[in-house]
Amino acid sequence: MTGCQGELVNKEFDVYIEDIEGNVLVDEKLKSQSNGFIDIWLPRDKEYRIEIKYDDKKVESEFSTFENDNTCITTMQLM
């Protein structure tokens, strides 16, 4: 069995997610788990914009939840 390990374990992040129409789904502080990742469940078959902030670093990205989309996103890097 394989797995991923994120670098920032048990840290608090400011997470903001809105759908492509501008409806806000998440706007709160979320804590990463012991594997360094944050679990967020969102409605299927939609497109989203996400912004994550930690200290003075930030990442923004777009993703979707259609049938063939990845369910785990590991490409966002805080800059």
Backbone as a chain_set.jsonl record, in Angstrom:
{"seq": "MTGCQGELVNKEFDVYIEDIEGNVLVDEKLKSQSNGFIDIWLPRDKEYRIEIKYDDKKVESEFSTFENDNTCITTMQLM", "coords": {"N": [[0.839, -1.179, 0.0], [0.513, 2.232, -0.821], [1.088, 5.722, -0.103], [0.658, 9.259, 0.421], [2.57, 11.916, 1.857], [2.161, 14.949, 3.275], [3.896, 18.08, 3.82], [3.21, 19.938, 5.832], [2.052, 19.231, 8.7], [-0.729, 18.856, 10.84], [-1.362, 21.626, 10.879], [-2.868, 24.894, 10.734], [-4.898, 26.294, 8.219], [-6.097, 28.964, 6.152], [-8.879, 28.562, 4.283], [-10.579, 29.006, 1.281], [-13.259, 28.423, -0.8], [-15.066, 28.638, -3.766], [-17.79, 28.092, -6.043], [-17.949, 28.056, -9.656], [-19.906, 29.847, -10.284], [-19.736, 31.697, -8.303], [-20.718, 31.138, -5.775], [-20.095, 30.74, -2.392], [-18.6, 28.053, -0.784], [-16.803, 27.163, 1.157], [-15.236, 28.951, 3.692], [-13.171, 29.26, 5.845], [-11.032, 28.411, 8.665], [-9.051, 25.574, 8.424], [-7.687, 22.55, 9.62], [-4.785, 20.69, 8.883], [-4.362, 17.144, 8.511], [-2.743, 14.314, 10.152], [-1.33, 13.305, 8.039], [-0.681, 15.491, 6.618], [-2.513, 16.526, 4.833], [-5.65, 18.056, 3.822], [-8.969, 17.162, 4.148], [-11.702, 17.707, 2.109], [-15.011, 17.667, 1.265], [-16.972, 18.035, -1.583], [-19.786, 19.009, -3.675], [-20.569, 16.937, -6.516], [-19.792, 17.112, -10.054], [-19.173, 19.822, -10.671], [-17.439, 22.997, -11.086], [-14.729, 24.617, -9.454], [-13.131, 27.281, -7.592], [-10.247, 27.741, -5.645], [-8.595, 29.026, -2.766], [-5.839, 28.961, -0.704], [-4.286, 29.832, 2.298], [-1.386, 30.206, 4.295], [0.421, 31.347, 6.93], [2.487, 33.732, 5.512], [2.179, 32.848, 2.972], [0.561, 31.737, -0.087], [-1.775, 29.993, -2.198], [-3.548, 29.675, -5.24], [-6.056, 28.122, -7.173], [-7.861, 26.234, -9.697], [-10.335, 23.704, -9.932], [-12.224, 20.687, -10.608], [-15.118, 18.542, -10.087], [-15.973, 16.415, -11.68], [-16.889, 13.216, -13.168], [-14.493, 11.875, -14.165], [-12.44, 13.268, -12.955], [-9.597, 13.901, -10.817], [-9.58, 12.822, -7.419], [-7.926, 13.501, -5.441], [-5.86, 16.132, -4.873], [-2.658, 17.086, -5.414], [-0.943, 18.987, -6.338], [-0.875, 21.671, -5.69], [1.048, 24.338, -4.51], [2.208, 26.254, -1.835], [3.214, 29.582, -2.093]], "CA": [[0.0, 0.0, 0.0], [1.282, 3.471, -0.887], [0.378, 6.897, 0.378], [1.361, 10.531, 0.31], [2.794, 12.615, 3.114], [2.342, 16.381, 3.103], [4.936, 18.658, 4.662], [2.68, 20.735, 6.945], [1.206, 18.327, 9.483], [-1.463, 19.456, 11.961], [-1.265, 23.086, 10.791], [-4.133, 25.545, 10.405], [-4.878, 27.034, 6.965], [-7.292, 29.693, 5.739], [-9.326, 27.931, 3.042], [-11.732, 29.652, 0.644], [-13.669, 27.729, -2.025], [-16.343, 29.052, -4.36], [-18.032, 27.454, -7.328], [-17.699, 28.923, -10.807], [-20.944, 30.889, -10.281], [-19.437, 32.641, -7.233], [-21.306, 30.715, -4.506], [-19.043, 30.34, -1.452], [-18.857, 26.786, -0.101], [-15.915, 27.078, 2.316], [-14.505, 30.167, 4.04], [-12.869, 28.99, 7.249], [-9.746, 27.825, 9.009], [-9.094, 24.114, 8.462], [-6.428, 21.99, 10.095], [-4.323, 19.509, 8.152], [-4.347, 15.911, 9.283], [-1.403, 13.792, 10.448], [-0.641, 13.048, 6.777], [-0.392, 16.786, 6.01], [-3.541, 16.895, 3.857], [-6.95, 18.512, 4.304], [-10.092, 16.524, 3.459], [-12.852, 18.577, 1.855], [-15.997, 17.024, 0.394], [-17.743, 19.02, -2.334], [-20.746, 18.425, -4.616], [-20.044, 16.433, -7.787], [-20.138, 17.71, -11.349], [-19.067, 21.287, -10.605], [-16.108, 23.605, -11.165], [-14.462, 25.411, -8.248], [-11.911, 28.061, -7.388], [-9.8, 27.578, -4.266], [-7.466, 29.813, -2.28], [-5.357, 28.471, 0.585], [-3.255, 30.694, 2.872], [-0.695, 29.739, 5.498], [1.383, 32.402, 7.249], [2.518, 34.743, 4.449], [2.17, 32.136, 1.692], [-0.774, 31.546, -0.633], [-1.921, 29.307, -3.479], [-4.87, 29.748, -5.843], [-6.173, 27.131, -8.241], [-9.205, 25.829, -10.1], [-10.474, 22.257, -10.072], [-13.612, 20.275, -10.811], [-15.498, 17.267, -9.458], [-16.684, 15.581, -12.644], [-16.651, 11.784, -13.011], [-13.126, 11.433, -14.435], [-11.473, 14.153, -12.288], [-8.877, 13.368, -9.661], [-10.215, 13.091, -6.124], [-6.862, 13.953, -4.563], [-5.068, 17.153, -5.572], [-1.365, 17.207, -4.731], [-0.092, 19.864, -7.146], [-0.894, 23.059, -5.214], [2.167, 24.667, -3.646], [2.177, 27.575, -1.229], [4.346, 30.435, -2.52]], "C": [[0.884, 1.243, 0.0], [0.44, 4.618, -0.376], [1.234, 8.125, 0.169], [1.532, 11.128, 1.699], [3.047, 14.074, 2.794], [3.345, 16.914, 4.101], [4.399, 19.36, 5.905], [1.625, 19.934, 7.69], [0.572, 19.077, 10.65], [-1.304, 20.975, 12.035], [-2.61, 23.65, 10.361], [-3.965, 26.437, 9.178], [-6.174, 27.811, 6.806], [-7.68, 29.144, 4.376], [-10.597, 28.628, 2.548], [-12.025, 28.908, -0.657], [-15.009, 28.288, -2.476], [-16.522, 28.293, -5.657], [-17.892, 28.494, -8.432], [-18.733, 30.047, -10.917], [-20.722, 31.91, -9.165], [-20.07, 32.3, -5.891], [-20.206, 30.177, -3.594], [-19.459, 29.067, -0.724], [-18.029, 26.643, 1.163], [-15.22, 28.42, 2.472], [-14.187, 30.063, 5.527], [-11.447, 28.483, 7.428], [-9.928, 26.317, 9.117], [-7.714, 23.61, 8.846], [-6.059, 20.757, 9.277], [-4.252, 18.317, 9.093], [-2.898, 15.45, 9.519], [-0.628, 13.421, 9.186], [-0.327, 14.343, 6.023], [-1.424, 17.261, 5.009], [-4.823, 17.342, 4.557], [-8.017, 17.805, 3.479], [-11.235, 17.513, 3.329], [-13.769, 17.854, 0.878], [-16.871, 18.084, -0.243], [-18.711, 18.315, -3.28], [-20.074, 18.026, -5.94], [-20.504, 17.298, -8.964], [-20.168, 19.23, -11.321], [-17.617, 21.709, -10.78], [-15.953, 24.562, -9.993], [-13.177, 26.221, -8.382], [-11.547, 27.92, -5.917], [-8.632, 28.52, -3.988], [-7.11, 29.275, -0.9], [-4.232, 29.388, 1.04], [-2.692, 30.049, 4.134], [0.444, 30.714, 5.766], [1.358, 33.445, 6.138], [2.53, 34.114, 3.058], [0.728, 31.862, 1.242], [-0.701, 30.733, -1.92], [-3.368, 29.464, -3.941], [-4.91, 28.756, -6.998], [-7.64, 26.942, -8.599], [-9.209, 24.314, -10.236], [-11.942, 21.932, -10.266], [-13.836, 18.893, -10.21], [-16.344, 16.409, -10.398], [-16.181, 14.139, -12.547], [-15.192, 11.353, -13.192], [-12.052, 12.336, -13.818], [-10.796, 13.434, -11.125], [-9.622, 13.716, -8.372], [-9.188, 13.558, -5.099], [-5.991, 14.924, -5.357], [-3.782, 17.368, -4.778], [-0.421, 18.192, -5.43], [-0.067, 21.307, -6.658], [0.252, 23.289, -4.24], [2.01, 26.083, -3.128], [3.424, 28.351, -1.663], [4.337, 31.727, -1.743]], "O": [[1.878, 1.309, 0.724], [-0.777, 4.497, -0.234], [2.399, 8.029, -0.216], [0.734, 10.873, 2.601], [4.024, 14.409, 2.124], [3.616, 16.274, 5.117], [5.072, 19.375, 6.936], [0.445, 19.964, 7.341], [1.24, 19.834, 11.355], [-1.132, 21.538, 13.116], [-3.398, 22.969, 9.704], [-3.027, 27.23, 9.095], [-7.228, 27.373, 7.268], [-6.91, 29.243, 3.421], [-11.556, 28.811, 3.299], [-11.15, 28.777, -1.514], [-15.954, 28.401, -1.695], [-15.549, 27.895, -6.298], [-17.733, 29.683, -8.154], [-18.483, 31.069, -11.555], [-21.453, 32.897, -9.089], [-19.972, 33.091, -4.953], [-19.471, 29.265, -3.974], [-20.531, 29.006, -0.123], [-18.496, 26.063, 2.144], [-14.679, 28.965, 1.51], [-14.84, 30.69, 6.361], [-10.755, 28.167, 6.46], [-10.829, 25.835, 9.802], [-6.699, 24.178, 8.444], [-6.898, 19.897, 9.01], [-4.101, 18.466, 10.305], [-1.952, 16.131, 9.123], [0.589, 13.239, 9.238], [0.224, 14.306, 4.923], [-1.234, 18.306, 4.387], [-5.046, 17.041, 5.729], [-7.978, 17.842, 2.25], [-11.684, 18.09, 4.32], [-13.344, 17.473, -0.212], [-17.443, 18.928, 0.446], [-18.491, 17.161, -3.648], [-19.146, 18.685, -6.41], [-21.449, 18.082, -8.874], [-21.073, 19.853, -11.876], [-16.695, 20.906, -10.644], [-16.904, 25.229, -9.587], [-12.279, 25.898, -9.16], [-12.415, 27.97, -5.046], [-7.796, 28.775, -4.856], [-7.973, 29.15, -0.032], [-3.324, 29.69, 0.266], [-3.412, 29.437, 4.923], [1.328, 30.888, 4.927], [0.295, 33.995, 5.848], [2.858, 34.782, 2.077], [-0.19, 31.769, 2.056], [0.296, 30.773, -2.64], [-4.296, 29.396, -3.136], [-3.923, 28.574, -7.711], [-8.536, 27.419, -7.903], [-8.201, 23.715, -10.612], [-12.804, 22.796, -10.107], [-12.894, 18.176, -9.872], [-17.303, 15.763, -9.976], [-15.159, 13.878, -11.911], [-14.708, 10.527, -12.418], [-10.871, 12.182, -14.13], [-11.341, 12.5, -10.538], [-10.221, 14.785, -8.262], [-9.556, 13.968, -3.998], [-5.449, 14.563, -6.402], [-3.817, 17.779, -3.618], [0.774, 18.218, -5.135], [0.712, 22.103, -7.182], [0.419, 22.546, -3.273], [1.715, 27.004, -3.89], [4.542, 27.838, -1.605], [5.202, 32.578, -1.951]]}, "num_chains": 1, "name": "protein.A"}
